[in-house]
Amino acid sequence: MFKFISKFRNDDKGATAIEYGLIAALIAIALIAALQTLGGSLSTMFSEVSTTVGAVDTGGTPTP
């Protein structure tokens, strides 16, 4: 019984999986924060590009 407990206590496979999970979670949180920060400016930029392309496509004068 003591051998089993000692072996169980020295087994670190589960700890490694938890560490990888925590790293993945931190990366996901960082990506979400970055995308939320950039989301508004990207939306504005794509709207401006869409408006410009639409004006050129219909023969109008694009506005800067």
PDB file with one MODEL, atoms N, CA, C and O in Angstrom:
MODEL        1
ATOM      1  N   MET A   1       0.830  -1.192   0.000  1.00  0.00           N
ATOM      2  CA  MET A   1       0.000   0.000   0.000  1.00  0.00           C
ATOM      3  C   MET A   1       0.873   1.254   0.000  1.00  0.00           C
ATOM      4  O   MET A   1       0.575   2.216  -0.709  1.00  0.00           O
ATOM      5  N   PHE A   2       1.933   1.250   0.780  1.00  0.00           N
ATOM      6  CA  PHE A   2       2.827   2.403   0.840  1.00  0.00           C
ATOM      7  C   PHE A   2       3.489   2.640  -0.515  1.00  0.00           C
ATOM      8  O   PHE A   2       3.708   3.782  -0.919  1.00  0.00           O
ATOM      9  N   LYS A   3       3.809   1.538  -1.217  1.00  0.00           N
ATOM     10  CA  LYS A   3       4.438   1.642  -2.534  1.00  0.00           C
ATOM     11  C   LYS A   3       3.474   2.305  -3.530  1.00  0.00           C
ATOM     12  O   LYS A   3       3.889   3.129  -4.345  1.00  0.00           O
ATOM     13  N   PHE A   4       2.200   1.944  -3.460  1.00  0.00           N
ATOM     14  CA  PHE A   4       1.193   2.525  -4.334  1.00  0.00           C
ATOM     15  C   PHE A   4       1.052   4.031  -4.076  1.00  0.00           C
ATOM     16  O   PHE A   4       0.997   4.820  -5.019  1.00  0.00           O
ATOM     17  N   ILE A   5       0.996   4.415  -2.840  1.00  0.00           N
ATOM     18  CA  ILE A   5       0.850   5.834  -2.483  1.00  0.00           C
ATOM     19  C   ILE A   5       2.076   6.621  -2.937  1.00  0.00           C
ATOM     20  O   ILE A   5       1.958   7.729  -3.460  1.00  0.00           O
ATOM     21  N   SER A   6       3.244   6.038  -2.732  1.00  0.00           N
ATOM     22  CA  SER A   6       4.472   6.701  -3.152  1.00  0.00           C
ATOM     23  C   SER A   6       4.506   6.866  -4.673  1.00  0.00           C
ATOM     24  O   SER A   6       4.882   7.922  -5.182  1.00  0.00           O
ATOM     25  N   LYS A   7       4.113   5.818  -5.386  1.00  0.00           N
ATOM     26  CA  LYS A   7       4.086   5.878  -6.847  1.00  0.00           C
ATOM     27  C   LYS A   7       3.066   6.914  -7.327  1.00  0.00           C
ATOM     28  O   LYS A   7       3.333   7.662  -8.267  1.00  0.00           O
ATOM     29  N   PHE A   8       1.911   6.955  -6.686  1.00  0.00           N
ATOM     30  CA  PHE A   8       0.863   7.898  -7.048  1.00  0.00           C
ATOM     31  C   PHE A   8       1.309   9.336  -6.793  1.00  0.00           C
ATOM     32  O   PHE A   8       1.020  10.230  -7.588  1.00  0.00           O
ATOM     33  N   ARG A   9       2.002   9.550  -5.700  1.00  0.00           N
ATOM     34  CA  ARG A   9       2.455  10.892  -5.336  1.00  0.00           C
ATOM     35  C   ARG A   9       3.535  11.392  -6.289  1.00  0.00           C
ATOM     36  O   ARG A   9       3.605  12.592  -6.557  1.00  0.00           O
ATOM     37  N   ASN A  10       4.368  10.514  -6.801  1.00  0.00           N
ATOM     38  CA  ASN A  10       5.458  10.901  -7.693  1.00  0.00           C
ATOM     39  C   ASN A  10       5.038  10.987  -9.158  1.00  0.00           C
ATOM     40  O   ASN A  10       5.822  11.435  -9.995  1.00  0.00           O
ATOM     41  N   ASP A  11       3.819  10.567  -9.481  1.00  0.00           N
ATOM     42  CA  ASP A  11       3.328  10.617 -10.862  1.00  0.00           C
ATOM     43  C   ASP A  11       2.918  12.054 -11.197  1.00  0.00           C
ATOM     44  O   ASP A  11       2.044  12.625 -10.546  1.00  0.00           O
ATOM     45  N   ASP A  12       3.558  12.633 -12.219  1.00  0.00           N
ATOM     46  CA  ASP A  12       3.264  14.020 -12.562  1.00  0.00           C
ATOM     47  C   ASP A  12       2.614  14.166 -13.938  1.00  0.00           C
ATOM     48  O   ASP A  12       2.619  15.259 -14.504  1.00  0.00           O
ATOM     49  N   LYS A  13       2.060  13.095 -14.479  1.00  0.00           N
ATOM     50  CA  LYS A  13       1.428  13.179 -15.797  1.00  0.00           C
ATOM     51  C   LYS A  13       0.205  14.092 -15.774  1.00  0.00           C
ATOM     52  O   LYS A  13       0.005  14.876 -16.702  1.00  0.00           O
ATOM     53  N   GLY A  14      -0.594  14.005 -14.754  1.00  0.00           N
ATOM     54  CA  GLY A  14      -1.772  14.859 -14.647  1.00  0.00           C
ATOM     55  C   GLY A  14      -1.402  16.319 -14.482  1.00  0.00           C
ATOM     56  O   GLY A  14      -2.078  17.199 -15.013  1.00  0.00           O
ATOM     57  N   ALA A  15      -0.334  16.578 -13.749  1.00  0.00           N
ATOM     58  CA  ALA A  15       0.111  17.956 -13.554  1.00  0.00           C
ATOM     59  C   ALA A  15       0.544  18.569 -14.880  1.00  0.00           C
ATOM     60  O   ALA A  15       0.286  19.747 -15.131  1.00  0.00           O
ATOM     61  N   THR A  16       1.191  17.791 -15.722  1.00  0.00           N
ATOM     62  CA  THR A  16       1.615  18.293 -17.022  1.00  0.00           C
ATOM     63  C   THR A  16       0.412  18.644 -17.884  1.00  0.00           C
ATOM     64  O   THR A  16       0.413  19.674 -18.557  1.00  0.00           O
ATOM     65  N   ALA A  17      -0.606  17.807 -17.871  1.00  0.00           N
ATOM     66  CA  ALA A  17      -1.818  18.084 -18.649  1.00  0.00           C
ATOM     67  C   ALA A  17      -2.496  19.351 -18.141  1.00  0.00           C
ATOM     68  O   ALA A  17      -2.984  20.158 -18.932  1.00  0.00           O
ATOM     69  N   ILE A  18      -2.527  19.524 -16.845  1.00  0.00           N
ATOM     70  CA  ILE A  18      -3.135  20.728 -16.271  1.00  0.00           C
ATOM     71  C   ILE A  18      -2.345  21.961 -16.666  1.00  0.00           C
ATOM     72  O   ILE A  18      -2.931  22.996 -16.984  1.00  0.00           O
ATOM     73  N   GLU A  19      -1.016  21.864 -16.651  1.00  0.00           N
ATOM     74  CA  GLU A  19      -0.182  22.994 -17.053  1.00  0.00           C
ATOM     75  C   GLU A  19      -0.438  23.376 -18.510  1.00  0.00           C
ATOM     76  O   GLU A  19      -0.561  24.560 -18.825  1.00  0.00           O
ATOM     77  N   TYR A  20      -0.518  22.391 -19.396  1.00  0.00           N
ATOM     78  CA  TYR A  20      -0.814  22.681 -20.796  1.00  0.00           C
ATOM     79  C   TYR A  20      -2.199  23.308 -20.937  1.00  0.00           C
ATOM     80  O   TYR A  20      -2.391  24.218 -21.743  1.00  0.00           O
ATOM     81  N   GLY A  21      -3.137  22.834 -20.176  1.00  0.00           N
ATOM     82  CA  GLY A  21      -4.474  23.412 -20.204  1.00  0.00           C
ATOM     83  C   GLY A  21      -4.481  24.862 -19.753  1.00  0.00           C
ATOM     84  O   GLY A  21      -5.162  25.699 -20.345  1.00  0.00           O
ATOM     85  N   LEU A  22      -3.726  25.159 -18.708  1.00  0.00           N
ATOM     86  CA  LEU A  22      -3.643  26.543 -18.225  1.00  0.00           C
ATOM     87  C   LEU A  22      -2.965  27.444 -19.249  1.00  0.00           C
ATOM     88  O   LEU A  22      -3.385  28.585 -19.443  1.00  0.00           O
ATOM     89  N   ILE A  23      -1.925  26.948 -19.904  1.00  0.00           N
ATOM     90  CA  ILE A  23      -1.246  27.733 -20.935  1.00  0.00           C
ATOM     91  C   ILE A  23      -2.207  28.013 -22.092  1.00  0.00           C
ATOM     92  O   ILE A  23      -2.270  29.136 -22.591  1.00  0.00           O
ATOM     93  N   ALA A  24      -2.948  27.002 -22.513  1.00  0.00           N
ATOM     94  CA  ALA A  24      -3.915  27.187 -23.598  1.00  0.00           C
ATOM     95  C   ALA A  24      -4.991  28.194 -23.207  1.00  0.00           C
ATOM     96  O   ALA A  24      -5.405  29.011 -24.029  1.00  0.00           O
ATOM     97  N   ALA A  25      -5.443  28.140 -21.963  1.00  0.00           N
ATOM     98  CA  ALA A  25      -6.457  29.080 -21.490  1.00  0.00           C
ATOM     99  C   ALA A  25      -5.910  30.506 -21.475  1.00  0.00           C
ATOM    100  O   ALA A  25      -6.617  31.435 -21.862  1.00  0.00           O
ATOM    101  N   LEU A  26      -4.684  30.694 -21.042  1.00  0.00           N
ATOM    102  CA  LEU A  26      -4.079  32.031 -21.020  1.00  0.00           C
ATOM    103  C   LEU A  26      -3.906  32.581 -22.429  1.00  0.00           C
ATOM    104  O   LEU A  26      -4.130  33.768 -22.666  1.00  0.00           O
ATOM    105  N   ILE A  27      -3.511  31.727 -23.362  1.00  0.00           N
ATOM    106  CA  ILE A  27      -3.378  32.169 -24.750  1.00  0.00           C
ATOM    107  C   ILE A  27      -4.742  32.568 -25.308  1.00  0.00           C
ATOM    108  O   ILE A  27      -4.859  33.573 -26.008  1.00  0.00           O
ATOM    109  N   ALA A  28      -5.767  31.783 -24.998  1.00  0.00           N
ATOM    110  CA  ALA A  28      -7.122  32.098 -25.469  1.00  0.00           C
ATOM    111  C   ALA A  28      -7.599  33.430 -24.895  1.00  0.00           C
ATOM    112  O   ALA A  28      -8.198  34.233 -25.610  1.00  0.00           O
ATOM    113  N   ILE A  29      -7.340  33.666 -23.626  1.00  0.00           N
ATOM    114  CA  ILE A  29      -7.743  34.932 -22.993  1.00  0.00           C
ATOM    115  C   ILE A  29      -7.018  36.100 -23.643  1.00  0.00           C
ATOM    116  O   ILE A  29      -7.621  37.143 -23.894  1.00  0.00           O
ATOM    117  N   ALA A  30      -5.723  35.933 -23.918  1.00  0.00           N
ATOM    118  CA  ALA A  30      -4.956  36.998 -24.567  1.00  0.00           C
ATOM    119  C   ALA A  30      -5.486  37.277 -25.968  1.00  0.00           C
ATOM    120  O   ALA A  30      -5.591  38.436 -26.369  1.00  0.00           O
ATOM    121  N   LEU A  31      -5.823  36.226 -26.720  1.00  0.00           N
ATOM    122  CA  LEU A  31      -6.371  36.413 -28.062  1.00  0.00           C
ATOM    123  C   LEU A  31      -7.722  37.125 -28.025  1.00  0.00           C
ATOM    124  O   LEU A  31      -7.980  38.017 -28.832  1.00  0.00           O
ATOM    125  N   ILE A  32      -8.570  36.735 -27.100  1.00  0.00           N
ATOM    126  CA  ILE A  32      -9.884  37.368 -26.982  1.00  0.00           C
ATOM    127  C   ILE A  32      -9.728  38.842 -26.640  1.00  0.00           C
ATOM    128  O   ILE A  32     -10.412  39.687 -27.217  1.00  0.00           O
ATOM    129  N   ALA A  33      -8.840  39.158 -25.714  1.00  0.00           N
ATOM    130  CA  ALA A  33      -8.616  40.559 -25.333  1.00  0.00           C
ATOM    131  C   ALA A  33      -8.069  41.360 -26.511  1.00  0.00           C
ATOM    132  O   ALA A  33      -8.497  42.491 -26.745  1.00  0.00           O
ATOM    133  N   ALA A  34      -7.136  40.788 -27.246  1.00  0.00           N
ATOM    134  CA  ALA A  34      -6.550  41.496 -28.394  1.00  0.00           C
ATOM    135  C   ALA A  34      -7.588  41.711 -29.482  1.00  0.00           C
ATOM    136  O   ALA A  34      -7.652  42.790 -30.072  1.00  0.00           O
ATOM    137  N   LEU A  35      -8.403  40.693 -29.756  1.00  0.00           N
ATOM    138  CA  LEU A  35      -9.416  40.826 -30.801  1.00  0.00           C
ATOM    139  C   LEU A  35     -10.500  41.825 -30.418  1.00  0.00           C
ATOM    140  O   LEU A  35     -11.016  42.540 -31.277  1.00  0.00           O
ATOM    141  N   GLN A  36     -10.846  41.880 -29.149  1.00  0.00           N
ATOM    142  CA  GLN A  36     -11.838  42.861 -28.715  1.00  0.00           C
ATOM    143  C   GLN A  36     -11.276  44.270 -28.831  1.00  0.00           C
ATOM    144  O   GLN A  36     -11.997  45.204 -29.182  1.00  0.00           O
ATOM    145  N   THR A  37      -9.994  44.422 -28.538  1.00  0.00           N
ATOM    146  CA  THR A  37      -9.364  45.735 -28.639  1.00  0.00           C
ATOM    147  C   THR A  37      -9.286  46.185 -30.090  1.00  0.00           C
ATOM    148  O   THR A  37      -9.553  47.346 -30.402  1.00  0.00           O
ATOM    149  N   LEU A  38      -8.920  45.266 -30.973  1.00  0.00           N
ATOM    150  CA  LEU A  38      -8.766  45.606 -32.384  1.00  0.00           C
ATOM    151  C   LEU A  38     -10.075  45.539 -33.160  1.00  0.00           C
ATOM    152  O   LEU A  38     -10.153  46.055 -34.275  1.00  0.00           O
ATOM    153  N   GLY A  39     -11.083  44.926 -32.603  1.00  0.00           N
ATOM    154  CA  GLY A  39     -12.332  44.692 -33.321  1.00  0.00           C
ATOM    155  C   GLY A  39     -12.994  45.952 -33.835  1.00  0.00           C
ATOM    156  O   GLY A  39     -13.435  45.993 -34.984  1.00  0.00           O
ATOM    157  N   GLY A  40     -13.071  46.975 -33.012  1.00  0.00           N
ATOM    158  CA  GLY A  40     -13.721  48.217 -33.421  1.00  0.00           C
ATOM    159  C   GLY A  40     -12.978  48.902 -34.549  1.00  0.00           C
ATOM    160  O   GLY A  40     -13.594  49.360 -35.511  1.00  0.00           O
ATOM    161  N   SER A  41     -11.664  48.977 -34.444  1.00  0.00           N
ATOM    162  CA  SER A  41     -10.897  49.644 -35.494  1.00  0.00           C
ATOM    163  C   SER A  41     -10.905  48.833 -36.784  1.00  0.00           C
ATOM    164  O   SER A  41     -10.925  49.410 -37.871  1.00  0.00           O
ATOM    165  N   LEU A  42     -10.890  47.512 -36.683  1.00  0.00           N
ATOM    166  CA  LEU A  42     -10.965  46.687 -37.887  1.00  0.00           C
ATOM    167  C   LEU A  42     -12.319  46.836 -38.570  1.00  0.00           C
ATOM    168  O   LEU A  42     -12.397  46.888 -39.797  1.00  0.00           O
ATOM    169  N   SER A  43     -13.364  46.902 -37.791  1.00  0.00           N
ATOM    170  CA  SER A  43     -14.704  47.071 -38.352  1.00  0.00           C
ATOM    171  C   SER A  43     -14.796  48.398 -39.099  1.00  0.00           C
ATOM    172  O   SER A  43     -15.350  48.455 -40.196  1.00  0.00           O
ATOM    173  N   THR A  44     -14.261  49.453 -38.515  1.00  0.00           N
ATOM    174  CA  THR A  44     -14.271  50.761 -39.162  1.00  0.00           C
ATOM    175  C   THR A  44     -13.472  50.734 -40.454  1.00  0.00           C
ATOM    176  O   THR A  44     -13.909  51.267 -41.473  1.00  0.00           O
ATOM    177  N   MET A  45     -12.299  50.111 -40.410  1.00  0.00           N
ATOM    178  CA  MET A  45     -11.445  50.054 -41.589  1.00  0.00           C
ATOM    179  C   MET A  45     -12.133  49.285 -42.720  1.00  0.00           C
ATOM    180  O   MET A  45     -12.122  49.737 -43.865  1.00  0.00           O
ATOM    181  N   PHE A  46     -12.727  48.135 -42.416  1.00  0.00           N
ATOM    182  CA  PHE A  46     -13.397  47.358 -43.447  1.00  0.00           C
ATOM    183  C   PHE A  46     -14.620  48.079 -43.989  1.00  0.00           C
ATOM    184  O   PHE A  46     -14.937  47.944 -45.171  1.00  0.00           O
ATOM    185  N   SER A  47     -15.305  48.831 -43.163  1.00  0.00           N
ATOM    186  CA  SER A  47     -16.447  49.620 -43.645  1.00  0.00           C
ATOM    187  C   SER A  47     -15.981  50.686 -44.621  1.00  0.00           C
ATOM    188  O   SER A  47     -16.621  50.905 -45.650  1.00  0.00           O
ATOM    189  N   GLU A  48     -14.865  51.356 -44.310  1.00  0.00           N
ATOM    190  CA  GLU A  48     -14.331  52.379 -45.206  1.00  0.00           C
ATOM    191  C   GLU A  48     -13.885  51.763 -46.530  1.00  0.00           C
ATOM    192  O   GLU A  48     -14.127  52.332 -47.594  1.00  0.00           O
ATOM    193  N   VAL A  49     -13.242  50.613 -46.467  1.00  0.00           N
ATOM    194  CA  VAL A  49     -12.811  49.936 -47.692  1.00  0.00           C
ATOM    195  C   VAL A  49     -14.026  49.529 -48.515  1.00  0.00           C
ATOM    196  O   VAL A  49     -14.029  49.692 -49.735  1.00  0.00           O
ATOM    197  N   SER A  50     -15.040  49.009 -47.872  1.00  0.00           N
ATOM    198  CA  SER A  50     -16.255  48.593 -48.573  1.00  0.00           C
ATOM    199  C   SER A  50     -16.926  49.783 -49.245  1.00  0.00           C
ATOM    200  O   SER A  50     -17.385  49.676 -50.382  1.00  0.00           O
ATOM    201  N   THR A  51     -16.985  50.899 -48.559  1.00  0.00           N
ATOM    202  CA  THR A  51     -17.591  52.105 -49.132  1.00  0.00           C
ATOM    203  C   THR A  51     -16.794  52.589 -50.337  1.00  0.00           C
ATOM    204  O   THR A  51     -17.368  52.958 -51.361  1.00  0.00           O
ATOM    205  N   THR A  52     -15.477  52.585 -50.213  1.00  0.00           N
ATOM    206  CA  THR A  52     -14.620  53.028 -51.310  1.00  0.00           C
ATOM    207  C   THR A  52     -14.738  52.111 -52.517  1.00  0.00           C
ATOM    208  O   THR A  52     -14.845  52.582 -53.649  1.00  0.00           O
ATOM    209  N   VAL A  53     -14.721  50.814 -52.282  1.00  0.00           N
ATOM    210  CA  VAL A  53     -14.836  49.853 -53.383  1.00  0.00           C
ATOM    211  C   VAL A  53     -16.212  49.978 -54.024  1.00  0.00           C
ATOM    212  O   VAL A  53     -16.328  49.905 -55.247  1.00  0.00           O
ATOM    213  N   GLY A  54     -17.229  50.160 -53.243  1.00  0.00           N
ATOM    214  CA  GLY A  54     -18.583  50.326 -53.781  1.00  0.00           C
ATOM    215  C   GLY A  54     -18.702  51.584 -54.620  1.00  0.00           C
ATOM    216  O   GLY A  54     -19.373  51.573 -55.652  1.00  0.00           O
ATOM    217  N   ALA A  55     -18.062  52.671 -54.198  1.00  0.00           N
ATOM    218  CA  ALA A  55     -18.123  53.927 -54.960  1.00  0.00           C
ATOM    219  C   ALA A  55     -17.378  53.775 -56.289  1.00  0.00           C
ATOM    220  O   ALA A  55     -17.840  54.268 -57.319  1.00  0.00           O
ATOM    221  N   VAL A  56     -16.244  53.102 -56.270  1.00  0.00           N
ATOM    222  CA  VAL A  56     -15.478  52.895 -57.498  1.00  0.00           C
ATOM    223  C   VAL A  56     -16.235  51.963 -58.432  1.00  0.00           C
ATOM    224  O   VAL A  56     -16.248  52.167 -59.646  1.00  0.00           O
ATOM    225  N   ASP A  57     -16.867  50.937 -57.864  1.00  0.00           N
ATOM    226  CA  ASP A  57     -17.593  49.952 -58.662  1.00  0.00           C
ATOM    227  C   ASP A  57     -18.796  50.577 -59.388  1.00  0.00           C
ATOM    228  O   ASP A  57     -19.121  50.178 -60.507  1.00  0.00           O
ATOM    229  N   THR A  58     -19.442  51.539 -58.762  1.00  0.00           N
ATOM    230  CA  THR A  58     -20.623  52.159 -59.365  1.00  0.00           C
ATOM    231  C   THR A  58     -20.254  53.372 -60.198  1.00  0.00           C
ATOM    232  O   THR A  58     -21.138  54.030 -60.747  1.00  0.00           O
ATOM    233  N   GLY A  59     -18.981  53.682 -60.303  1.00  0.00           N
ATOM    234  CA  GLY A  59     -18.550  54.803 -61.148  1.00  0.00           C
ATOM    235  C   GLY A  59     -18.504  56.117 -60.417  1.00  0.00           C
ATOM    236  O   GLY A  59     -18.225  57.148 -61.029  1.00  0.00           O
ATOM    237  N   GLY A  60     -18.769  56.117 -59.127  1.00  0.00           N
ATOM    238  CA  GLY A  60     -18.715  57.343 -58.351  1.00  0.00           C
ATOM    239  C   GLY A  60     -17.289  57.704 -57.984  1.00  0.00           C
ATOM    240  O   GLY A  60     -16.349  56.961 -58.266  1.00  0.00           O
ATOM    241  N   THR A  61     -17.146  58.841 -57.361  1.00  0.00           N
ATOM    242  CA  THR A  61     -15.839  59.269 -56.903  1.00  0.00           C
ATOM    243  C   THR A  61     -15.634  58.782 -55.483  1.00  0.00           C
ATOM    244  O   THR A  61     -16.441  59.090 -54.606  1.00  0.00           O
ATOM    245  N   PRO A  62     -14.556  58.014 -55.231  1.00  0.00           N
ATOM    246  CA  PRO A  62     -14.322  57.544 -53.874  1.00  0.00           C
ATOM    247  C   PRO A  62     -13.927  58.706 -52.968  1.00  0.00           C
ATOM    248  O   PRO A  62     -13.203  59.613 -53.379  1.00  0.00           O
ATOM    249  N   THR A  63     -14.404  58.663 -51.757  1.00  0.00           N
ATOM    250  CA  THR A  63     -14.029  59.695 -50.791  1.00  0.00           C
ATOM    251  C   THR A  63     -12.914  59.139 -49.913  1.00  0.00           C
ATOM    252  O   THR A  63     -12.963  57.989 -49.476  1.00  0.00           O
ATOM    253  N   PRO A  64     -11.908  59.974 -49.663  1.00  0.00           N
ATOM    254  CA  PRO A  64     -10.777  59.478 -48.847  1.00  0.00           C
ATOM    255  C   PRO A  64     -11.133  59.268 -47.410  1.00  0.00           C
ATOM    256  O   PRO A  64     -10.285  58.856 -46.618  1.00  0.00           O
TER     257      PRO A  64
ENDMDL
END
